[in-house]
């Protein structure tokens, strides 16, 4: 049990350090390879990243089922490049980039 808690804390700390703001223009390559995961503003981006990194299938499946975590749609991938300065909070969980639209851009 302690190992699991320590592992989660370690993963969380590592992901938290890499959490940052990116622009849509920074996501171009990831959009082309369908590697962008959109996280609803009602969820914690960090909590989602930790769950994905730790392969928490139950939590991730629930978020996917209710649409609060999803791949960027084909329409979004086509239109986002027209707003290259839109700001996103992002974190990488290989092979994905998880993004959440910044409130000022919502």
N, C-alpha and C positions, 0 to 999 in steps of 0.2 A: 504494500500500500504506500509506504513512504517513498519507494522508488518511483512510483507512478506520479505522486504529488511533486516530487523533485523534478522529474522529467517535464511535467507540464509547466512548472515554474520556470525552468530553464528555456523551454521553447517560447513561452510567453515573453520572457525578458529579451530573448534574441529577436523575436518578431517586432516587439515594441521599439527596439532600437532602429529597426529598418523601416518603420512606418513613416511615411512622409507624403508631402504634397507633390503631385505630378500634374502635368498638363496633358490634355488629350493628345497633343502632338507627340508626347513621350510614349504613348501607347500604340502608335501606328503598327509597329512590327508585331506586337502581341494581338492586336485586332485582326491582322491579316492571317495569323495562325489560329484564330479562334481560342486564344488563351486568356481572355479577359472575363473575370467573374464579377458580376455586379452584386453588391450587398446593399440591401434596403437601409434607409436611414434609421429605421426603427431598431436595427441590430447594432451591436458593437462590432466594428470591423476587426478589431483585435481578437475578440472571442471567436468570430468565424474563422479567422486565420489559424488560431490555435486548434480549433476542432478539426479543420482540414489537415493541418500538419500532423496531428495525432491520430488521424484516420478514425475519428469519432463518427462512425457510420450512422448511428441513430439520430444524432443532432443534425448532421448535414442532410440526411434524407428528409427530416421534418422541414428544414428550411427550403430545400428544393421543392418539396411537395406544396408548400404554401406560397412559393414564388419569392420569398424574401432573399434567397440566394439563387442566382441564375447566371447562365452564360449571357454575354452581350448578344442581343438579337442580330440577325442579318441586317435589319434596317438600321439599328444603332451603329453597327460596324461601318455601314455605308455613309451615314450622316455625321457621325462624330467628327471626322476630319475637317468638316466645314466650321467647326468651333475649336480651333487648335489651342486657344488659351483658356478653355474651360478647366477649372481646377478640380482635382480629385484627390482624396486621401487614398493612398495605395500602400500595399504590402505584397511582397512576393512570397508565394508558397509554391515552389517548383512543382509542376511546370506552369503554374498559373500566376496571374497578377490579379489580386482582389482589389476592387475599387469601390469607393463610395463617394457620391457627389457631395462636394462641400456645400454647406447650407446656404452660403451667399450665392451659389450658382443654381440652387434648386428651383 
